[in-house]
């Protein structure tokens, strides 16, 4: 299972001519579903990975975002948080670990372990805790992610009581610090890249002094690797290459795919997301991350051919969400675009509540498109539809707002044929989702106010527009029929398809088996007639 964080579906058409390795192989030799898209509103990383790993949508698996407001604790809860889990580090100490305990349905890996008779090894790698955890499920032989604060890779006591020896050895052979001072330059000749380098609105982040132009030097603020260096390294294609090496090391150390059971290797490549937020989808940096990822995946597939054997494994590749264009670039083309300030929306909700319910304090908290109210305020709104409309009207008046809903009425709007409400409903999980749902207009996204003229990321995601919902979906290997498929599908179809190939059943999938891309199993030879007894 390969997931490319923030990979728009149209990247394949736009930048595919720059690829000649693993991505090219999956496209030309595998099954390419060209109309794969998430049908829900909150298109963010943790929700996407949970959908890929379970075959269910957020309304069922419960992962409504990277985080949400926990009404019981009064604090934000991250999707992979687990207060009972300890951090296990391969570098500097780390206090807390994570787990999939917030998932409300089992993952494909959980069902592989539960249903298959042979031993099933589960290994996942990513730069992000939430992505490694959501692919791993509740148990794994190794679930590993990067933590810049720890200056290295970490795991959780959920998955291991101590550092896993083969991972420790692989990291010792190729430490992150060996990339200190390296220069990130273009892999391809400059004329192979589309668009303009250092275009309007690009905003490389962090304190390492990156400029919008190549080359980018990997270092922090000192002559030795410091935390800023590790943050810069994470936001570079060097991190994807490291994940590829760790995946290959796990194949060799655990003999994945070479035993009696069915094994699962999951890798979520994070660099594209981190670079995309800074440089946007038309940048030379995005194109270079993909060109280098093409090589990394190519090396992984070649290693699988050599160790497991061509035709003895299956690869699924998907994206967890896409990304918007940079608003300033859209404005240059006379298109409406911008950033929606969270504080402005909060104030509009407050204004609507005061107009409807009278003067007073009405605390509002936000996560993604969800705005959370006090329980007493919600109870008043339940009894007063006029008050609800007053609040919604106040928010609708804002520039950058497309639609506003009272969370508890989403099902009624969806049943009446409101497609936007239907998308919001598929992201809605009672008890975790907000009370007021606010969807931005096309080419707008949320940012936190910071007092600057251009606050927030250069580009972002989290909406129900095609640039956020449309992602690649590729299948390759044993039992897969190559070709391009044009029917509408969803990344929720990946887990049911892999489960079908492995002979296991998922309990609550929203997705379907992609039967049109599967080759029929060869017929079982008829049994030879028994010889007559003498």
N, C-alpha and C positions, 0 to 999 in steps of 0.2 A: 504494500500500500504506500504510494507516494502521493504526498499532498504538497502543492506549491502555494504558499501563502500569498494572497493578493494577486493571483494570476487571472487576469481578464481572459474571457474566452476568445476575444478577437486578437489577442497577442499571437495566436497560432497563425492566423491569416496574415497579420501585419509583419511579424518578425520571423516567421518560420523559415524564410529563405536564408537566414543567417545561421541555421542549425544544420549540422551534419552528423551528430552523434546520437545520444540516447533519446532525446526528444524527437528527432527526425525518425528514428527507428520505430518508436511507438506509434507515430502518426502514419507512417507508410506501411508498416507491417502489422499493425493492430487494428482495433475497431475504434473509430473516431466518431463520437456522438457530438455533432456540431451544434445541437440546440439544447445543451444541458444548462439548466438554470435552477437556482433556488426559488421557490415560490413565496418566500416569507419576507418580512420587513427588515428585521435586524440582522443584516448580513455582516457579521463580525466573526472573528477567528474561532473563538471557543464554540459558538453555536454551529459554525460550519463543520468543524472537526467532529463534534458530537453527532451531527447529522450523517456524516460520512461513515462513522464507526458503528452507528446503531441502525441506520436505515430509517430513522424516525425524524420528525420535525420538532422544533423547540416546544411546541404546544404539547408534545408527548414526552420528549426526553428531558425537558425541564431546564435545559441550559439556554436561558433567554438572552445571554450576552456574555461578554468577558467578565462582567460583574453585574451585580444588581443590588438594590437596597434591601437589606434584611430587616423586616419590620420588627422581628423579635429582639434583635440585638441593637437596633438603631444605628447600624453601621453598614458600610458597603461590604458585600461578600464577593470575593473572587471565585470564579467557577471551579477552580481546582483546590481551593482552600480545604485544609483538614487540620484542625487544631490538635488532633491526637497524633499526627505524623511528625517524625523528626527528620531534619535535613541530614543527608549523607553526602559528603563532599569529596571530590577528587582534588580539591585545591584548598582555598581558605575555608574555615568553618562556616557553616550556614545553620541557622536555628531551626527553621520550619521546613517541612516537606509538604507534599500534596497527594491527592488521591482523586479517584472518580466517584467519591461517595455522594456527590450532589447529582449525579446522573440518576434518572428515574426509570430507565430501561437498560437492559444489558447490552453490551457491545458484541460485535462479531467475535472478538477474541474471547470474551466470557463464554459464549456459546460453543466455540471450538473446544475449549478446555472441558466444558461440562458434558458435551455430547459424544466426542470422538473417543474411541477406545485406546488409541496409541498416545504416547506422550506428545503434547503440543507445547513447543517453545514460543514465547512471545517476547519480542524485542522491539523497542521503539526509541527513536532519537529525534531531537529537535533543538532549536535554540530556545524555545519557549516551554515553560512548565506545562501550561494548559494544553498545548498541542500534543506533547509526548504522553501526557496523562490520558487525554481523551482517546487517543489511538490505542493505548495499552489496556484500558479498562481497569478492572479491579485487581488483577494480578498480572505479573509479568516477570520473566527471568531477568530482564534489564529494561528499565525505562529511564532515560537519561536526557538531561537538558542543560542549557548554559545559564549561568548566573553571573553577570558582570561584577556584582558586589563581592562574590566569592572568588572572582578572577579565574573562573574555570567552570568545569562541568560538575553537576550535582545530580542526586537522585533523592528518593524518599524512603523512609523506613517501611512505607507501604509495600515497597517492591524488594528491598534488600536491607539486611541488618548492617551491612558494611559495604565498602566499595567493591564492585565486581572486579575480580582480578584481571580478566582479559581487557576490560575497558581501561583500567588503570595502566596496564602495559601499553595499550594503544596510544593513550594520551602521553605517556612518558616518551614513546618513540617519536611522536609528533606533537610537542607541547604548543599551546596557543602562542606562547611568548616567542616562539621561533619566527613568527610573522611580524614581530616588532620592527618598525622602520621600513617595512616593505612598501613598495609603491603599487597602488592599484591603477593600472593603465588599461587601455582598450586591448581586448584580445584580438580583434579583427582590424583590418585596415580601416582608416577613418571613413573612407568613401562607402563602406558597407553599411554604415549607420544612417538611419533616417532622421529627418528633422534637424533641429538646431541644438547644439550643445549650449548649456547654460542659458536656457530660454527664460522668459519672463516668469517670475513667481517661484522658481526653484529655491528651496530653503534648507540646505544641509544643516542638520542640527548637531547639538553636542558642543563640547568645549575643546575638541581636538583641532579646530581651525580649518576644517575642510572648506574649500571654495566650491562654487558650482561647476568648475571646469576640471577636467583631467589634467595631470594625474592627482590622485588622492593618496597622501602619505599616511600610513598607519602608525600613529604615535599619539601620545597624550601631551602632557605639559612638563614632562621630565625626560631625563636620558634613560630611564628604565621603564618597563611596562607598568603603568598605573591604571586606575580604574577607567580613566578616560580612553586609554588605549583599548582596553577590553570592550568598552562600549563601541568604539570605532570598528574594531575587528568584527563584532557581532553584526554591524551594519555594513557588511562587505561580502563579496563572493568567496572570500577565504573561509567564512564560516560554513557555507554550503559544502565546500571541498572537504572540510573537517568531518561533517556529517557523513559524507560519502565514504571516507576512510573508516569511520567507526562502523558503518553498515557492513563493509567488506570484512572488517575484523571480526564482527559477530558471526558472519557466515562461516568463517574459518574456525573460530574458537568453539562454537556450539554445533558445528556441522549442520547448519540449518538446511532443511530440505533434503537431507541425506540419510534420514533415519526412517523408522517405521511410522511415525506420526506425521501430522500436517502442521507445519510451522508458519508463524506470522512474523514478518519483518515490516515495520512501519517507520517511514522517515518523512518528517514534515520539514521542508526547506523554508526557512524564515527570511532569508536575506531580501528577497524580492519585496516583501511587505515593508521592511524597515527602510529600504531604499526608495520604494514607491511613495511613502509618506513624505520623504524629503525632496525628491526630485520629480515626481509625477510620471505618468504613463508614457509620455513622448520622449523622455530623456535618454541620452546616450548611456547613462548609468543603468537604467532598467534593461535596455537592450544588451548591455554587456553582462549583467547578472544572468540573463537567460542564455546567452551564448556560452558562458562558463558552466552553467547548470547543465546544459546539453552535453558537455564533456563529462561532467561528474556522473550523470545518469548513464551515459554510455559506458564508462568504466565499470559501474555497478552491474549493468546487464552483461557485459563481457565476462565479469567474474562469476556471475550466476551460470552462464553458459559453461564455463570451465569446471565449476565445482558441482552444481546441481544437475546440469545438462540442459541444453536447449530443448524446449518442449516439455520440461518437467516442472515448470513453475508458471505462475500467473502474476501479472503486474496490473494493478489498477492505478491510474493517475488522475487526480482531481484537484480542483482549487477550492478553497474555503470561502472565497468571496472575490469580487473584483475591486475596482477603485475608480473614483471620479477623475475627471480632468482637473487641472489647476484652474481655479476661478479666474485669475488674471489673464490666462491664456484664452479662456472662453470669452471674456470681455473684449479682448482684442479683436475677436471675430464677431463682435456686436451681439453676443448671446447673453441672456440673463444668467448670472451665476454669482455666488458669494458664499460667505460663511455666516452661519446662524449662531449668534451669541447665546449661550445657555442662560446667562443672566437676564437677557432681554426677554426670553420666553418665560422664565420664572416670574419676572415682574408683571408680564401680561396675565399670567394665571392668577397672581395675587390681586391684580386690579379687577379681574372678572369676579373673583370670590368676594371681594369687598363690595362690589356693586350688587351682587346677588344676595349675600348673607349678612351684609352690614360691616362696619369698620371692625378691625381686629387683626390679629396676627394669624396667618395661615401658612405655616412652614411648608416649603416645597423642596423636594430633593430630586435630582435627576441622574439617570443612568441611560445612556443611549437615547432612544426616542421616548423613554418612559419617564414620566413625572409622577412622583409619589406624594400623596397628601396624608395628613393626619387622619386616623380612623374616625374621629368625631366629624371631621369635615366631609369625609366620604359618606357617612350616614346621612348627613343633612342633604347632600346632593342626591342620594337615592330617593329621597322623599319629595324632591322638587325638580322636575324636569326643566322648568323655566330657569332655575339657577344654573343647571348644567349648561343649557344653551348660552347663557350669559358668559360663562367661562370660555366655552368653545369659541364664541364670537370674538372675544377679546384677543384670543391667540390667532385666529384666522386673519385678523387685520394686519399681522406682521408681515413685512417683506421676507420672502424666503420660506414661508409656510405653505404647504400644499393641502394638508388635511389634518383634522384634529378629531379625536374620538374620546368619549368616556369609555374606559376599558371594559366595564361590565355590559356595555351595549354593542360591543363589536360583533357578537354572534348575530344580533338582529340586523345590523347593517349588512353583514356578509350574506345572510339568508335573503336579503332583498336585492342582491346582485351587485353590491358595491365591491369591486375588485380590490381596491386599496384596503378596505376593511378586512377582506379575506386574507390578504397578505399579512396585515397586522395581527389577525386572529391566529395565524399559524405560528407567530412568534410569541403568542400570549400564553402564559402559564399562571393560573390563579395562585395568588399568594406571593409570587415572585415578580410578576410584571407590574407596571405602574398603573395609576388610576386615570391619568390623562396621557394619551398617546399622540405625539406630535410628529408628523412626517414632513421633512423638508421638501421644497420644490426641486425639480431637476437641476443638477449642477450646483446645489447647495449642500452643505454639511455642517454639523455642529462643531463649535470650538468653544474653549473657555476663554473668557475675556482676560487679556493681559496688558491692556492699555496701549497697544501698538496699532498702527494703521493696517497691519496685515497679521492678525493673530492666528495661531493654530498652525497645523500642518500645511504643507504645500497642497497636498491632495489627501482624500480620505474616502471612507466607505460607510456602509451601515444603512442604506436605503433600499427601496424596492424597485429601483430603476435598473434597466438592463445592464448598464455598465458595472453595477454591483452584483447583480444576480447571475449573469451569464459567465460560466467558467468552463474550462476544458473537462472532458470526461473521456479517458482513453483506457482501453482494455487490451491486453497483449498476452500471448502465451498459450498454454495448454487449453484446448477446448474453445478458443476464441476465433471467430471468423473475421478475417480482416475486411476492411471496407469503411466507407463513410455512411453514416446513418443520420437521417434528417428528421426523424420524429422527435417531438418534444420529450425530454427526459429530465431527471433530477439527480443530483449527487446522492440523494437518499436511495437511489437504485443500486449503488455500488455494493453495499453490504449484503442485501438480499441476493445479488448475483454471485458474489463470492461464496456466500453461504450455500447456495444451490450447488455450485461446483464442488464444494467440500462435503456435501451431503449432510448439512445441519439446517436447523430451522430457527429463524428469528421469531420471537414471540409477538412483537407488535410493530412490524415495519409499516411505514407509510409508502416506502418505495416498492418497486416491482423488480422481478428478475428480467434482465435485458436479454430475452430469449432470442431476439433476432440476430444477436452477435455471437451466439453459442453454436458450436458444431455438434451434431448428434453424436452420441457415443457409438462406437462400432458395435454391431450386433454380437451378442454372445453366441459362440459356436454351438451348434446343436450337439447334444451329448451323443457319443457313439453308442450304437445298439449293444446291449449286453450279449456276450457270447453264451451260447447254450451250454448248460452244465453237462458234464460227461459222467 
